[in-house]
Each structure stands twice: as C-alpha cells, then as structure tokens.
Amino acid sequence: MLKDFKPVLNILLRFIVIYLVLLLGYQFYLNSGKANGLDSFSRMIADQVASIQNAAGFPTLLYDDVKNEQVWFYVKKNYVTRMVEGCNAVSVMILFIAFVFAFYKGAKTYIFALAGLVLLYIMNLLRIVGLNIVMVDHQEYGKIFHDFIFPAVIYGTVVVLWLVWIKFFALKNENS
C-alpha cells in the first residue's frame, strides 16, 4: 500500500527538505547582519522602488531606521510606508522554489525557477511602488491594498506559476 504513495511522498519529502534548507539559509543570512539595520537585499529593493517612483514622478527619499531594522519611504513630503524584511518577498520566493524543485525535471527546472524568480521580483517591486502611490494619494484605501489586494497579486502570481509548471512541464508526458 505504501508503494502506491511513494511518488507523492518523494515529492513531499523533496519539498520539505528544500524549503527547510532555503529557509534556514535565509535565516542565517538575516542573523548575520542584524546590527546593520535592514538587510542588504531588502535595502536594495527599497532603493530600486525609490528609483522607480522618482522616474514615475513621485519624488522619493529613503530614511534609514537602523535600530528598528526598517527604511521609511518619504514620498511627496510625507512618510507613507516603511520597508521591513518581510516586504522583500523572499519567503514567497523560497516557497515557489521549493515547490518547483519538488517536481524536478532537469535543466528546465532551473530555467523555469530563474524566470519565475525574476517575475516575482518585478511583481514585488511593482507591488511596493503601487502601495506607496496608494498611500500618498489615497491613504483611505491603504489598509485594503496592503492587507488584501497586493498580497493577492503576489501570491496569485505564485499560484499561476505553479499551475504553469505542473501543467506544461512537471506532469507533461515526455513521449508526446
């Protein structure tokens, strides 16, 4: 009976191992730079968001709050939002990678994973830009956009990528 579930258990075990290894590696990275404030990856994203907003006509400055491990976005002469580690979407990217590699299919796994990471990275940048614009021009909608709309966009992107991976790559019959 257990033999019938072996493929599913192998996929589940691969997912758990990959997820835990990536999560522990990321936690090690975060712990290694706590004294410097916001981690360098999140800071890079904040810098890129500020550049996009400046180019889009939303004058933006960043203010470091090292003690609280965050960076504030100062847009159109207002502090509108803050960038914390959780805003960088790395946890979402780890989940995405673990799922894709659980259904490993050779070189195309790496190509799809890289393309998916690039898409998720861009979506996250646009999500933060969108939130800042909402907060500066329509603050009354800020909570709904932060708590519901933008998480739905980023997680929805992950689900669509997973469905594409499963339908067109992972479960595709190799002989057809």
TAHUCOR-V777090 format. One record per residue. N is the residue number from 1. RES is the residue in one small letter. SS is DSSP state (helix for helix, strand for strand, loop for the rest). PHI is phi in whole degrees, 0 to 359 (NA if undefined). Layout:
N;RES;SS;PHI
N;RES;SS;PHI
This chain:
1;m;loop;NA
2;l;helix;296
3;k;helix;298
4;d;helix;294
5;f;helix;265
6;k;helix;303
7;p;helix;299
8;v;helix;293
9;l;helix;295
10;n;helix;297
11;i;helix;297
12;l;helix;297
13;l;helix;295
14;r;helix;300
15;f;helix;301
16;i;helix;298
17;v;helix;296
18;i;helix;298
19;y;helix;301
20;l;helix;294
21;v;helix;297
22;l;helix;295
23;l;helix;295
24;l;helix;294
25;g;helix;298
26;y;helix;294
27;q;helix;296
28;f;helix;299
29;y;helix;302
30;l;helix;296
31;n;helix;293
32;s;helix;286
33;g;loop;233
34;k;helix;303
35;a;helix;291
36;n;helix;268
37;g;loop;90
38;l;loop;299
39;d;loop;300
40;s;helix;294
41;f;helix;293
42;s;helix;296
43;r;helix;296
44;m;helix;299
45;i;helix;297
46;a;helix;301
47;d;helix;298
48;q;helix;292
49;v;helix;299
50;a;helix;300
51;s;helix;297
52;i;helix;297
53;q;helix;294
54;n;helix;298
55;a;helix;294
56;a;loop;271
57;g;loop;90
58;f;loop;243
59;p;loop;307
60;t;strand;229
61;l;strand;237
62;l;strand;248
63;y;strand;236
64;d;strand;282
65;d;strand;239
66;v;loop;301
67;k;loop;304
68;n;loop;262
69;e;loop;51
70;q;strand;208
71;v;strand;232
72;w;strand;266
73;f;strand;268
74;y;strand;253
75;v;strand;241
76;k;loop;50
77;k;loop;67
78;n;strand;223
79;y;strand;281
80;v;strand;258
81;t;strand;213
82;r;strand;229
83;m;strand;261
84;v;loop;240
85;e;helix;307
86;g;helix;295
87;c;helix;279
88;n;helix;277
89;a;loop;66
90;v;helix;296
91;s;helix;298
92;v;helix;292
93;m;helix;293
94;i;helix;297
95;l;helix;300
96;f;helix;300
97;i;helix;298
98;a;helix;299
99;f;helix;294
100;v;helix;298
101;f;helix;285
102;a;helix;295
103;f;loop;254
104;y;loop;302
105;k;loop;224
106;g;loop;76
107;a;helix;300
108;k;helix;296
109;t;helix;297
110;y;helix;295
111;i;helix;295
112;f;helix;295
113;a;helix;298
114;l;helix;295
115;a;helix;298
116;g;helix;295
117;l;helix;297
118;v;helix;298
119;l;helix;298
120;l;helix;296
121;y;helix;298
122;i;helix;296
123;m;helix;300
124;n;helix;292
125;l;helix;303
126;l;helix;294
127;r;helix;297
128;i;helix;291
129;v;helix;301
130;g;helix;301
131;l;helix;296
132;n;helix;298
133;i;helix;294
134;v;helix;299
135;m;helix;292
136;v;helix;277
137;d;helix;256
138;h;loop;216
139;q;helix;303
140;e;helix;296
141;y;helix;261
142;g;helix;303
143;k;helix;297
144;i;helix;294
145;f;helix;291
146;h;helix;292
147;d;helix;274
148;f;helix;234
149;i;helix;292
150;f;helix;290
151;p;helix;298
152;a;helix;297
153;v;helix;294
154;i;helix;289
155;y;helix;289
156;g;helix;298
157;t;helix;298
158;v;helix;298
159;v;helix;297
160;v;helix;297
161;l;helix;299
162;w;helix;299
163;l;helix;298
164;v;helix;298
165;w;helix;300
166;i;helix;292
167;k;helix;291
168;f;helix;258
169;f;helix;230
170;a;helix;291
171;l;loop;256
172;k;loop;290
173;n;loop;294
174;e;loop;294
175;n;loop;273
176;s;loop;266
